[in-house]
């Protein structure tokens, strides 16, 4: 499996877990907030390890990456909706 396929599989698994929480009765806004918090915790870990924390410039980098990813996802979603494949 190449890196993009692995990325897509990991994403699918996270969404599957989020949907399982929703199906257990957890509000989707809470599930979304928890996923975002978990992402922040893991982003910090990948950069600073368990013993560190992000400096403001590191936070800015993570925010920028998150924004770029979200913009990409929204563009793909709009294209899906326009093509009727939603």
C-alpha positions as a Python dict, from the first residue, in 0.01 Angstrom:
ca = {
    (1, 'X'): (0, 0, 0),
    (2, 'X'): (143, 339, -95),
    (3, 'X'): (139, 644, 131),
    (4, 'X'): (-183, 790, -17),
    (5, 'X'): (-363, 458, 18),
    (6, 'X'): (-244, 429, 377),
    (7, 'X'): (-357, 786, 445),
    (8, 'X'): (-701, 715, 299),
    (9, 'X'): (-732, 393, 500),
    (10, 'X'): (-638, 571, 825),
    (11, 'X'): (-892, 846, 745),
    (12, 'X'): (-1160, 587, 674),
    (13, 'X'): (-1091, 417, 1007),
    (14, 'X'): (-1114, 746, 1201),
    (15, 'X'): (-1446, 828, 1034),
    (16, 'X'): (-1569, 476, 1107),
    (17, 'X'): (-1480, 522, 1475),
    (18, 'X'): (-1651, 862, 1482),
    (19, 'X'): (-1963, 711, 1328),
    (20, 'X'): (-1959, 432, 1588),
    (21, 'X'): (-1954, 696, 1864),
    (22, 'X'): (-2242, 878, 1693),
    (23, 'X'): (-2434, 551, 1672),
    (24, 'X'): (-2378, 508, 2048),
    (25, 'X'): (-2563, 835, 2100),
    (26, 'X'): (-2276, 1082, 2128),
    (27, 'X'): (-2362, 1417, 1971),
    (28, 'X'): (-2180, 1462, 1639),
    (29, 'X'): (-2050, 1805, 1745),
    (30, 'X'): (-1892, 1648, 2051),
    (31, 'X'): (-1744, 1368, 1839),
    (32, 'X'): (-1601, 1626, 1600),
    (33, 'X'): (-1454, 1834, 1885),
    (34, 'X'): (-1300, 1522, 2038),
    (35, 'X'): (-1144, 1421, 1706),
    (36, 'X'): (-1000, 1770, 1670),
    (37, 'X'): (-862, 1755, 2025),
    (38, 'X'): (-711, 1413, 1960),
    (39, 'X'): (-555, 1547, 1641),
    (40, 'X'): (-402, 1836, 1836),
    (41, 'X'): (-264, 1601, 2098),
    (42, 'X'): (-113, 1376, 1832),
    (43, 'X'): (24, 1668, 1628),
    (44, 'X'): (198, 1792, 1942),
    (45, 'X'): (336, 1443, 2008),
    (46, 'X'): (469, 1406, 1651),
    (47, 'X'): (658, 1735, 1676),
    (48, 'X'): (757, 1758, 2041),
    (49, 'X'): (727, 1404, 2177),
    (50, 'X'): (566, 1313, 2508),
    (51, 'X'): (787, 1548, 2708),
    (52, 'X'): (741, 1863, 2499),
    (53, 'X'): (493, 2120, 2380),
    (54, 'X'): (459, 2335, 2071),
    (55, 'X'): (595, 2685, 2062),
    (56, 'X'): (365, 2950, 1909),
    (57, 'X'): (535, 2906, 1569),
    (58, 'X'): (466, 2532, 1590),
    (59, 'X'): (101, 2598, 1669),
    (60, 'X'): (86, 2831, 1367),
    (61, 'X'): (231, 2557, 1145),
    (62, 'X'): (-23, 2301, 1265),
    (63, 'X'): (-309, 2549, 1217),
    (64, 'X'): (-188, 2625, 864),
    (65, 'X'): (-164, 2255, 776),
    (66, 'X'): (-511, 2192, 920),
    (67, 'X'): (-654, 2482, 718),
    (68, 'X'): (-493, 2360, 394),
    (69, 'X'): (-625, 2010, 453),
    (70, 'X'): (-976, 2135, 531),
    (71, 'X'): (-976, 2357, 220),
    (72, 'X'): (-868, 2057, 10),
    (73, 'X'): (-1143, 1840, 161),
    (74, 'X'): (-1406, 2108, 94),
    (75, 'X'): (-1293, 2151, -267),
    (76, 'X'): (-1315, 1775, -324),
    (77, 'X'): (-1659, 1767, -160),
    (78, 'X'): (-1786, 2049, -383),
    (79, 'X'): (-1655, 1866, -691),
    (80, 'X'): (-1832, 1546, -576),
    (81, 'X'): (-2159, 1736, -525),
    (82, 'X'): (-2133, 1902, -868),
    (83, 'X'): (-2066, 1572, -1041),
    (84, 'X'): (-2351, 1402, -861),
    (85, 'X'): (-2128, 1146, -685),
    (86, 'X'): (-2217, 1254, -332),
}
